[in-house]
């Protein structure tokens, strides 16, 4: 199942290893180094709120970590909202 991470980034849900909140990650001793690696030394706040680690690399998303986690965990059939019948 493909998961939209925001912007133009879509990944296979099976490739997601971790979903990390940047605010919490920045408080960790090694967290700042991981953030710097993900954004190439640029300021993380300008790029996103969440760092998604996949088997293919690191992705920043402007979506909240909880939103990304729900998208990864829920099958597509559950995410679709039923259409209103008239």
N, C-alpha and C positions, 0 to 999 in steps of 0.2 A: 504494500500500500504506500502510495506517495503522500508525503506530508509537506504542506506549504509552511515555510518558516518566516514568511514575510518578504517583502520586496520581490525579487525575481528568483528566490532560492527555493528549490523543491528537492527533498531527499527521500530515499526509501526508508520507511520506518524501521526496517530490519537493520539498517546501518547505524542507527542512533545508539551511542554508547552512554552519553551523559547529557543532562540538561542542567546548566548551572546559572544561578542568579548572579549577575555581575556585581551587585551591591554586596552580597555576602561573600562572593569569591574574592573581591578586592580587599576584604578584611583579613583574609588568610595569608600567612607568610609567603607561600609559593604562588598564591593566587594572582598577585600583580604581575609576576613574570609570565604566567600563562596568558593573561589578558594582553600583555604587550606583544606576545608572540602571535596571538590571534589577530590583532589589529595592525601588526607590522610597526609597532612603536607609536602609532597614533593614539589620540585620546579616545578611550573606550566609550565615554558618554556620548560622543558624537556619532557613534556607530550602532549602539544598541543597548538593550537591557538584559539580554540573555546570551550565554555562550553555549552552543550546541556542539558536542564532540561526536564525530561520526568516524566510521572506519576509514573514510576518505579524507578527513581533515577537520578543521575548526570552522564554525560558522557563527556569525553574530546575527541576532535578531532583535528587532524593535518590539517584538511581542513579549509579554510577561512569561516567565518560566512556567507558570501554572498553565497558561494557554497552550504553550508548545507541548507540555506533558499530556494534556488532554487530547491534543491532536494526534500524538504518537500512540496513545493507549487505546483510543476508541476506533473501532472499525468504521469504515465509510458509511455503512448502512445506518449506524446509530447517529452519526453526525448530521445526516440529512434531515432537514425539518420537513414534516408532512405538509403537503400543500392544502390550503383551505378549500373545502368543497363548497360550491355555491349552489 
